[in-house]
Amino acid sequence: MKIKEVADKLKITQRAIRFYEDKGLIAPSKQDDNQYRIFDEEDIWRLQTIVALRESGMSINDIKTALSDIKANGSSPLRYLLELQRSVMFSKWIEMKQIIETTDQMIETLKNDHELPLDDIYTLAEGSRRLREQREWEDKWGFDQLASVHDQLVQEDSRKYKNYDEALEHIVKLVSSIAGEKGLDIGTGTGNLAGRLSAKGVMMAGVDQSREMLLACQRKFPEMETKLGNFLALPYLDGKFDFVVSSFALHHLTSYQIPLALQEMQRVLKPHGRICIADLMMNENQISSNENDEDYIHLSKLIALFESNGYITKQMRINEMLYVVLAVPIR
């Protein structure tokens, strides 16, 4: 098939096909006498794939990597790149929603006051900038490297993961899931909590920032849906889940990021959706006697945050630092 026929068939320009050839994404054979390009079935398949991936927003370099990995290893590297692209798009979408909300605030101020002083514009813009910076996510913990030994660590690390299994069981009990419900486990890791809920007949999905953690989760629970993402940009549309759970993950956020994480949980929950979290937390007495508290959540602040957002809470203390908190909306 010649280039014009391929362009007509795929509804792209001949110029685009030549561009992909220049970038090394395709290499059609050429006729000896006139050097016309001849496209076989594999060339057309690659072009179809390139067009689809470009439509998803993937860069030329990532497409080149994906195509070479598919040829060598199958489709799993492509799935990861698509998941990564989807995660980035959700982050951009959430950022765009924030910009729209800031613009709406400016419009509302103008409508009510018939003016928008420069100081007000600056305040709104500065607030929007700070929120954007707080949403920026960085893996500072190296969870990809820990994935292969994670399940061993949670059984052996008596400080960080003390009473780990007991905490997961309390979440399962408190969230009171019903078979057929949809649940989301944020920071799912290798899926230990989500797997227990799946055994109850719940349709569980898991989100994690670590590709290797998700691969380990998929090996253990192949029926479970997993997606790359994090607390600050959950890769789901609004109102998808009956409940959200998380274990030993929320304390990785800063005190400024936790309210943003709650906003994201509320966004993906159905109107009466509930939240249950097990994590390392400190009460007021412990805070005053502990100089190094960056690895812990302030329990009273978390409870106040839930209550200010219309939740009633129930807390259960597992050990001196480990709590389980259930939050149910009042409305």
N, C-alpha and C positions, 0 to 999 in steps of 0.2 A: 504494500500500500504506500502511495506517495504522500508527501507532506500535506498537500492540499486536501486530499481525501481524509487524512487523519485529523486535520484541523476542523474540517466540516463535521466529521463523526463525533468529535469530542467537544465541539462548539467552543474552540479556543482559536487564537490567531496563530498563523505560521510564525510570526515574530516571537511569540511565547515559546513555541516548540524549539526554535533556534536558541533562545535564551537558556532553556533547560539543557540543551545540548552543550552550549558553551560552559555551563556550570558543572558539567560532568555527570548530570543526573541520568541522561540517556546517551546511547551510542549506536544509532542506527547504522546499518551497513550502507555502502554507497556503490552504485553501479560503476563498473570499470570504465565504460566508454564516456559517460557524461557526468559522473559524480553525483547523480541524483540520489537523494536519501530514499532508502527502502525500509519501511517499518514492518516488522513481523509482529506476531501476537504478543510476545513478551514485551516488545517496545511499547505497544499500545497499552498493555496492562500497567507498565511502569508509569506511562503518562497519565492514565486514569488515576493511579494512586497519587501521583504528584499533584494533580489538580485538586483532588479531594483534601490532601493535607494542606495545601496552600489555602484552601477555603476555610480550614480550621484555624488558620493564622500561624501555622508552623513555619519557621525560617528555612531558607534554602539549605543552610548547613545542617540543621536537624533532620531535614528530609533526606539529605545525602547519607547521613549516619544511619537513619532508619532503614533505608533501602539496602544498604550494605549489610546491616545486621540481619534483616529479613532473609537475605540470600544465604547468609552463613548459619543462622541460628533459629530460624522460624520467626513467629510473629510477636513473641513476648517483648523484645526491645521496642517494637512499634507501639505496643499497648502502653508501655511506660511513657514514651514520648507524647502520646496522645493524652494520657492522664496528666502529665506535667503541663502540657499546653492548656488543658481544661482547668487545672488549678490556677494557672496564671490568669486565664480569662475571668474566672470567678473573682479573683483578687481585684482585677481591673473593673469588673462590674460593680463590686461593692464600693470601690473608690469613686466610681462615677455616680452611684446613688448618693454618696456623701456630698459630692460637688453639687448635685441637683438639690439636695436638702439645704445646702448653704445658699444657693441661688434663690430658693423658695423663701428663705428667711429674709433675704434682702428685698424681695418683691413684697412680702407681707409688711415689712417695715415701711416701705415706700407707700403702700396702700393706706396704712393707718396714719402715718405721720406726714405724708406728702413730701418727705425729704429723706435722704440717706446720707448723714454726715460722714466725712472721710474717716473719722475715728471708728464709726460703726462698721464701715466696710473693712477697715484694717482688722478690727476685732474678730469679725466673722471669718475673714480669710486666714488669719493667724490660727484660729481655732480649728479650721478645716485642715490646715497644714500640719498641726500637731497630731490630729487624729490620723492623718495619712502616715506620719512617721511612726506612730505607735502601732499601726497595723503591719508594719514591715516585719517580716518573719525571717529568722536566721536560725539554722540548726547549729547551736553552740554545744551540743551534747554528744555528737558523733553516734547517733542511734543506728546508722547503717552498719557501723562496725560492731555494734553490740547485738545485732539481731540474732546471730547464730548462737549466742550464749544467754540470751535474755531469760528464757525459761529457767535456766540453771541459776541465774543471778537472783531471781525473785524468791527462790527457795533458800539461797545461801546468804544473802545480804540481810543480816538480822537488824541492821539499823534502819535502812531505807524501806525495806519491804517486810518488816516484822508484821505478822498476822495477815499476810497478803491474801491467802485463800479465804480466811474468815471475812475479810473486808468485801471480797467479791460476792460471797454468799449473802452478806447483809444487803448489798445492792440488789441482788436478784430478789430477795425477800421484800425489801421496801418498795421497789418500783412496781411490784404486784402486776406483772405483765400478764396479758391474756393472749392465748394462742390466736395468731392472725394479725396481731398488732405489728406496727413497724417501729423499730428502735434504731437509734444511731449511737455508736460507741466512738467517742472522740479521743484520739490518742490510743487507738485500739492495740497498738503493738503487735504481738503475735496472736491476738484474738482471744485471750483467755476469758475475759469477761463476756464478750459477745458470744463466744461458743456456749457458755452456760445458759445464756438467754435463748439462743437458738434451740437448745435442747428442750426448752419449754414451749416450742412451737412459734416463737416470735420470728418475724422476718427481719433479721439484723443486717445492718450495714456498718462498716468500719471505716473511719478516716484516720490517716496518720501522715505525718510529714516525711516518713522514711520509706523509701522504696523497698529496702531489704526487709524491714519489719512486715510490710504488706505481703511480700512474697512468702515469708514464713507463715503468715496468717492464712494465705490461700492454700498452702500445702496442708495445713491442719484442718481447715474448714473450707473446702473447695466450693461449697454451695453459697458461701457468704459473699455479699457484694462489698468490694473495697475500693476506696478512691484516695488518691493523694490530696492532702489538704491539711488545714490546721484550724485551731480555735478561732482565728481572726478572719478566716475566709473559708467557710464550709462549702464544699463543692456540690451544693444542692439548691434547688429552687425553694421558694417559701412554702411552709405548711405541709411538709412531707411526712413528719414523724409523730407518733403518739408519745414518745418519750426520748430523752437524751440521757446517756450515762457516760461517766468517765472515771477512770481510776489511776491514781498516782501520776497524773499528767498536768492538772491545772496549775500546780505550784511552779511550773516552769515559766508561767507568765508573770509579768511585772504587775504591781498594784494598779497601774494605769490601764493595762491591757485586759484585766479581768472583767471590768464593766463592758468592754467591747466584745469579749467572748460571750457574755450573757446575752447581749444584743443578737449575736449570731445564732445562739441556741434558740432564742425566742423566735427568730425569723424562720427557722426551718421546722419549728414545732407547729402542730395543729393548735387551735385556740385553747384547748384545755390540756395541752401537753405538759408533762412533768419532767423534772430534772433530778438526777441522783448522782452524787459525786462522793467518791472516797479518796481522801488525800491526807497528806501531812499538814496538820494545822496546829495553831497555838491559841490558847485562850489568853485573857489579859494577864494573869499571873505569870504564865510562861514567857510572855513577851517582855515583861519587865526584868526577868532574870536571864534572858537569852540575848547576848549581844550580836550573835550571827544568825539572823532569822530569814535570810534570803531564800532558803530552801523550804519555807513554810508559808502557808496561807494564814492570814489573821482571821480566825473563826468569826469573831464579832463583826468584822467588816463585811465578810461574805454574807452573814445572816442579814445584816442591815441592807446590803445591796439587793438581796432577794426580796426583802419586805418592802423596800422602796419601789420595787417593780411589780408589786401586786401578788406576791407569793406568801404563803404560810409555810413554815419550815419545821422539820423534825430532825433532831441531831442524835447521833449515837456514837459514843466514844468507845473505840476498840482497844486502844492502848494509850499511853501517855501522850503520843503525838498523832495518832491516827484516828480520824473521825469519818463518819458517813453522814452526809446531809441530803435529805430529801426535800425538794421544793415543789409545791403544788400551787397552781394559780388559784386565787380566791374567786375570780369571776367564773 
